[in-house]
């Protein structure tokens, strides 16, 4: 999954391919100058990540789905704690 996110969001070559690195990159999607992705949203915007076949993922790799949900929640919590706005929304499709 980290390879897919790295490719889709244009994470830098030094992306660590772990959840801590994912959180760092996703926390700065509204800061193009941070250089942590090529996908950006304007300040106050929300990035929606739609998970196709979420039910199959839940059955086959439940730990991966939990890690993604917890990491997305942590990104939003971190931003809110710093006085900012949440930036991620997960959408699940069967």
Rosetta constraint file for C-alpha pairs under 8 A:
AtomPair CA 1 CA 5 HARMONIC 6.31 0.50
AtomPair CA 2 CA 6 HARMONIC 5.96 0.50
AtomPair CA 2 CA 17 HARMONIC 5.32 0.50
AtomPair CA 2 CA 18 HARMONIC 6.97 0.50
AtomPair CA 2 CA 22 HARMONIC 7.79 0.50
AtomPair CA 3 CA 7 HARMONIC 6.14 0.50
AtomPair CA 3 CA 17 HARMONIC 7.18 0.50
AtomPair CA 4 CA 8 HARMONIC 5.98 0.50
AtomPair CA 5 CA 9 HARMONIC 5.72 0.50
AtomPair CA 5 CA 10 HARMONIC 7.74 0.50
AtomPair CA 5 CA 11 HARMONIC 7.68 0.50
AtomPair CA 6 CA 10 HARMONIC 5.43 0.50
AtomPair CA 6 CA 11 HARMONIC 4.74 0.50
AtomPair CA 6 CA 12 HARMONIC 7.68 0.50
AtomPair CA 6 CA 15 HARMONIC 7.54 0.50
AtomPair CA 6 CA 17 HARMONIC 7.91 0.50
AtomPair CA 7 CA 11 HARMONIC 6.84 0.50
AtomPair CA 9 CA 37 HARMONIC 5.56 0.50
AtomPair CA 9 CA 38 HARMONIC 5.87 0.50
AtomPair CA 9 CA 39 HARMONIC 5.31 0.50
AtomPair CA 10 CA 36 HARMONIC 7.74 0.50
AtomPair CA 10 CA 37 HARMONIC 4.79 0.50
AtomPair CA 10 CA 38 HARMONIC 4.75 0.50
AtomPair CA 10 CA 39 HARMONIC 6.70 0.50
AtomPair CA 11 CA 15 HARMONIC 6.20 0.50
AtomPair CA 11 CA 25 HARMONIC 6.96 0.50
AtomPair CA 11 CA 36 HARMONIC 5.50 0.50
AtomPair CA 11 CA 37 HARMONIC 4.48 0.50
AtomPair CA 11 CA 38 HARMONIC 6.85 0.50
AtomPair CA 12 CA 35 HARMONIC 7.26 0.50
AtomPair CA 12 CA 36 HARMONIC 5.83 0.50
AtomPair CA 12 CA 37 HARMONIC 6.54 0.50
AtomPair CA 15 CA 21 HARMONIC 6.27 0.50
AtomPair CA 15 CA 22 HARMONIC 7.85 0.50
AtomPair CA 16 CA 21 HARMONIC 5.50 0.50
AtomPair CA 16 CA 22 HARMONIC 7.93 0.50
AtomPair CA 17 CA 21 HARMONIC 6.41 0.50
AtomPair CA 17 CA 22 HARMONIC 7.01 0.50
AtomPair CA 18 CA 22 HARMONIC 6.21 0.50
AtomPair CA 19 CA 23 HARMONIC 6.05 0.50
AtomPair CA 19 CA 67 HARMONIC 7.68 0.50
AtomPair CA 19 CA 71 HARMONIC 6.75 0.50
AtomPair CA 20 CA 24 HARMONIC 6.35 0.50
AtomPair CA 21 CA 25 HARMONIC 6.25 0.50
AtomPair CA 22 CA 26 HARMONIC 6.00 0.50
AtomPair CA 22 CA 71 HARMONIC 7.89 0.50
AtomPair CA 23 CA 27 HARMONIC 5.87 0.50
AtomPair CA 23 CA 71 HARMONIC 6.24 0.50
AtomPair CA 23 CA 72 HARMONIC 7.27 0.50
AtomPair CA 23 CA 74 HARMONIC 7.43 0.50
AtomPair CA 23 CA 75 HARMONIC 5.76 0.50
AtomPair CA 24 CA 28 HARMONIC 6.97 0.50
AtomPair CA 24 CA 36 HARMONIC 7.98 0.50
AtomPair CA 24 CA 75 HARMONIC 7.88 0.50
AtomPair CA 25 CA 29 HARMONIC 7.08 0.50
AtomPair CA 25 CA 36 HARMONIC 5.13 0.50
AtomPair CA 25 CA 37 HARMONIC 6.58 0.50
AtomPair CA 26 CA 36 HARMONIC 7.95 0.50
AtomPair CA 26 CA 37 HARMONIC 7.97 0.50
AtomPair CA 26 CA 75 HARMONIC 6.89 0.50
AtomPair CA 27 CA 75 HARMONIC 5.44 0.50
AtomPair CA 27 CA 76 HARMONIC 7.60 0.50
AtomPair CA 27 CA 78 HARMONIC 7.88 0.50
AtomPair CA 27 CA 79 HARMONIC 7.09 0.50
AtomPair CA 27 CA 87 HARMONIC 7.50 0.50
AtomPair CA 28 CA 32 HARMONIC 7.62 0.50
AtomPair CA 28 CA 34 HARMONIC 6.83 0.50
AtomPair CA 28 CA 36 HARMONIC 6.92 0.50
AtomPair CA 29 CA 36 HARMONIC 7.64 0.50
AtomPair CA 29 CA 37 HARMONIC 6.79 0.50
AtomPair CA 29 CA 39 HARMONIC 6.72 0.50
AtomPair CA 29 CA 40 HARMONIC 4.88 0.50
AtomPair CA 29 CA 41 HARMONIC 6.02 0.50
AtomPair CA 29 CA 87 HARMONIC 7.73 0.50
AtomPair CA 30 CA 40 HARMONIC 5.42 0.50
AtomPair CA 30 CA 41 HARMONIC 4.93 0.50
AtomPair CA 30 CA 42 HARMONIC 5.42 0.50
AtomPair CA 30 CA 43 HARMONIC 5.49 0.50
AtomPair CA 30 CA 45 HARMONIC 7.77 0.50
AtomPair CA 31 CA 35 HARMONIC 7.85 0.50
AtomPair CA 31 CA 40 HARMONIC 7.21 0.50
AtomPair CA 32 CA 36 HARMONIC 7.58 0.50
AtomPair CA 32 CA 37 HARMONIC 7.37 0.50
AtomPair CA 32 CA 38 HARMONIC 7.50 0.50
AtomPair CA 32 CA 40 HARMONIC 6.39 0.50
AtomPair CA 41 CA 45 HARMONIC 5.69 0.50
AtomPair CA 41 CA 46 HARMONIC 6.99 0.50
AtomPair CA 41 CA 47 HARMONIC 6.97 0.50
AtomPair CA 44 CA 85 HARMONIC 6.14 0.50
AtomPair CA 44 CA 86 HARMONIC 7.82 0.50
AtomPair CA 44 CA 87 HARMONIC 7.35 0.50
AtomPair CA 45 CA 87 HARMONIC 6.40 0.50
AtomPair CA 46 CA 86 HARMONIC 7.25 0.50
AtomPair CA 46 CA 87 HARMONIC 4.60 0.50
AtomPair CA 46 CA 88 HARMONIC 5.62 0.50
AtomPair CA 46 CA 89 HARMONIC 6.77 0.50
AtomPair CA 47 CA 87 HARMONIC 5.94 0.50
AtomPair CA 47 CA 88 HARMONIC 5.00 0.50
AtomPair CA 47 CA 89 HARMONIC 6.12 0.50
AtomPair CA 48 CA 88 HARMONIC 6.02 0.50
AtomPair CA 48 CA 89 HARMONIC 4.68 0.50
AtomPair CA 48 CA 90 HARMONIC 5.75 0.50
AtomPair CA 48 CA 91 HARMONIC 6.74 0.50
AtomPair CA 49 CA 88 HARMONIC 7.42 0.50
AtomPair CA 49 CA 89 HARMONIC 6.20 0.50
AtomPair CA 49 CA 90 HARMONIC 4.94 0.50
AtomPair CA 49 CA 91 HARMONIC 5.96 0.50
AtomPair CA 50 CA 90 HARMONIC 5.94 0.50
AtomPair CA 50 CA 91 HARMONIC 4.45 0.50
AtomPair CA 50 CA 92 HARMONIC 5.77 0.50
AtomPair CA 50 CA 93 HARMONIC 7.02 0.50
AtomPair CA 51 CA 90 HARMONIC 7.33 0.50
AtomPair CA 51 CA 91 HARMONIC 6.05 0.50
AtomPair CA 51 CA 92 HARMONIC 5.00 0.50
AtomPair CA 51 CA 93 HARMONIC 5.97 0.50
AtomPair CA 52 CA 92 HARMONIC 6.49 0.50
AtomPair CA 52 CA 93 HARMONIC 4.94 0.50
AtomPair CA 52 CA 94 HARMONIC 6.21 0.50
AtomPair CA 53 CA 57 HARMONIC 6.43 0.50
AtomPair CA 53 CA 92 HARMONIC 7.65 0.50
AtomPair CA 53 CA 93 HARMONIC 5.75 0.50
AtomPair CA 53 CA 94 HARMONIC 4.48 0.50
AtomPair CA 54 CA 58 HARMONIC 6.07 0.50
AtomPair CA 54 CA 92 HARMONIC 5.63 0.50
AtomPair CA 54 CA 93 HARMONIC 5.72 0.50
AtomPair CA 54 CA 94 HARMONIC 5.41 0.50
AtomPair CA 55 CA 59 HARMONIC 6.37 0.50
AtomPair CA 55 CA 93 HARMONIC 7.64 0.50
AtomPair CA 55 CA 94 HARMONIC 5.44 0.50
AtomPair CA 56 CA 60 HARMONIC 6.05 0.50
AtomPair CA 56 CA 94 HARMONIC 7.52 0.50
AtomPair CA 57 CA 61 HARMONIC 5.37 0.50
AtomPair CA 57 CA 62 HARMONIC 6.53 0.50
AtomPair CA 57 CA 65 HARMONIC 6.82 0.50
AtomPair CA 58 CA 62 HARMONIC 4.51 0.50
AtomPair CA 58 CA 65 HARMONIC 6.22 0.50
AtomPair CA 61 CA 65 HARMONIC 6.64 0.50
AtomPair CA 62 CA 66 HARMONIC 6.20 0.50
AtomPair CA 63 CA 67 HARMONIC 6.08 0.50
AtomPair CA 64 CA 68 HARMONIC 6.20 0.50
AtomPair CA 65 CA 69 HARMONIC 6.23 0.50
AtomPair CA 66 CA 70 HARMONIC 6.03 0.50
AtomPair CA 67 CA 71 HARMONIC 5.92 0.50
AtomPair CA 68 CA 72 HARMONIC 6.09 0.50
AtomPair CA 69 CA 73 HARMONIC 6.15 0.50
AtomPair CA 69 CA 90 HARMONIC 7.64 0.50
AtomPair CA 70 CA 74 HARMONIC 6.10 0.50
AtomPair CA 71 CA 75 HARMONIC 6.26 0.50
AtomPair CA 72 CA 76 HARMONIC 6.52 0.50
AtomPair CA 72 CA 88 HARMONIC 6.37 0.50
AtomPair CA 72 CA 89 HARMONIC 7.67 0.50
AtomPair CA 72 CA 90 HARMONIC 7.78 0.50
AtomPair CA 73 CA 77 HARMONIC 6.11 0.50
AtomPair CA 73 CA 88 HARMONIC 7.90 0.50
AtomPair CA 74 CA 78 HARMONIC 5.89 0.50
AtomPair CA 75 CA 79 HARMONIC 6.32 0.50
AtomPair CA 75 CA 86 HARMONIC 7.55 0.50
AtomPair CA 75 CA 87 HARMONIC 7.68 0.50
AtomPair CA 75 CA 88 HARMONIC 7.48 0.50
AtomPair CA 76 CA 80 HARMONIC 6.16 0.50
AtomPair CA 76 CA 85 HARMONIC 7.31 0.50
AtomPair CA 76 CA 86 HARMONIC 4.41 0.50
AtomPair CA 76 CA 87 HARMONIC 6.10 0.50
AtomPair CA 76 CA 88 HARMONIC 6.56 0.50
AtomPair CA 77 CA 81 HARMONIC 6.03 0.50
AtomPair CA 77 CA 86 HARMONIC 7.21 0.50
AtomPair CA 78 CA 82 HARMONIC 6.32 0.50
AtomPair CA 79 CA 83 HARMONIC 6.48 0.50
AtomPair CA 79 CA 84 HARMONIC 5.00 0.50
AtomPair CA 79 CA 85 HARMONIC 5.98 0.50
AtomPair CA 79 CA 86 HARMONIC 6.04 0.50
AtomPair CA 79 CA 87 HARMONIC 7.97 0.50
AtomPair CA 80 CA 84 HARMONIC 4.87 0.50
AtomPair CA 80 CA 85 HARMONIC 5.51 0.50
AtomPair CA 80 CA 86 HARMONIC 6.24 0.50
